[in-house]
């Protein structure tokens, strides 16, 4: 998960990142009070998110980031198969 941890304008506001692990999603760790994996001042350019990914907070110099705004970010690989979240059924057989 990504969360605004210090409110303010670009150059003052800060964001923090919580990465998932084998037991918890990043957003779960964020909501449970775990320490952030990474934190930085919002500069308005591409910045570190996690594991080679980058995030960008865009806006004018007078725009502000609001304390405790957060985002859950889900990333999947190019060849990873997903079902699109639609209800589905499969035919089962017993041998």
N, C-alpha and C positions, 0 to 999 in steps of 0.2 A: 504494500500500500504506500501511497504518497500522501503527505499531509503538510499543510502550512503550519509551521511551528513558531514563527515570529511574523506578525502582521506588519504591513507597511508597503512602501513603494519599492520598485526594482532597485536593487543595490542595498536595500535594508532588510527586506523580507527574507525569511529562510524557509526552505522545505526540507523535509526528512523522508527517508526511504526505509521501509521495512521489507526485507527479502523473505521469501518463503523458505522453509526447510523441510525435512522429511516428515515432520509432525504437524506443522501449522502453515497456513497461508500467511503472506505478509500482512494482509489486513487484520487477521486474527491477532498476530503479534502486536500490531499497532494498537488495537483496541484493548489488549490485555496489559498494556503498560510496559512491554519489553523495550529495551534500548534500540534505537534506530541503527540500521546498518550503515547509513550514510546521511550526511547533512551538509547543506551548502547555502550560500546567499543566492537569491534569484537574480540572475544577470540579464535575462531576456534572450539569451542565446541557447544553443543546444548544450545541455549539461548532463552529467552522469545520472543514470537511473539505476541500472543494475546489470551486471554480467554482459557488458558490451552494448547495452541499450542506452539510448539517450532520450531526454525529455526536454521540451521547450515551453517555457511560460512566455507567451508573446503579449505585447501591449505597448502603450505609450508610456513615457517616463512618469507621467502622473497617475497611471493606473495602480491600484493597490491590491495586494493579496490579503485575504481575510483569514484570520486565525481559525484554525481547526477545520478549514475546508479540506476535503480529502478525496482521493480517487483510488479505486481498486483497479489494477491493471492486469489483464489476463493476456498472456502471450502464448501462441502456439507455433510450432514449426511448420515449414512449408509442406513437408510430406506427412505431417500428422493428420490422421483422419478424424474428422468430427462429424457428429450427426446433425448439426444445425439446431439442436434443441427442440426438435419437433417430436411429438409422441409417435412411437413406432411400435410395430409388433414383428416378431420373428416366428418362423415355423419351427417347432420343436419335434424331435423324433427320438425314440428310445430304441436301442439295439439289444 
